[in-house]
Amino acid sequence: MRSRAPQQAAQIYQTADQVAEVVLQTIQSEDPPVRIRTSPWANEFGSYKTGLDPNGKKQQQMVIESFLADL
């Protein structure tokens, strides 16, 4: 098990530049998602929790329709 730890850690961790690249692409997007993941590992790790609405747009639309439609 210990022999896998360094290899697994190398796949999990990202540099600040790698994260910043994803964040900047999202900021510059015409229709940015509500939530983003910055790596394939993060996407896989979070998929169980957010599998039905991976980018958050469905929940965002529900909030708009439920609470902000009459404004």
Buried (B, 14 or more C-beta within 10 A) or exposed (E): EEEEEEEEEEEEEBEEEEBEEBEEEEEEEEEBBBBBBBBEBBEEEEEEEBEEBBBBBEBBEEEEEEEEEEE
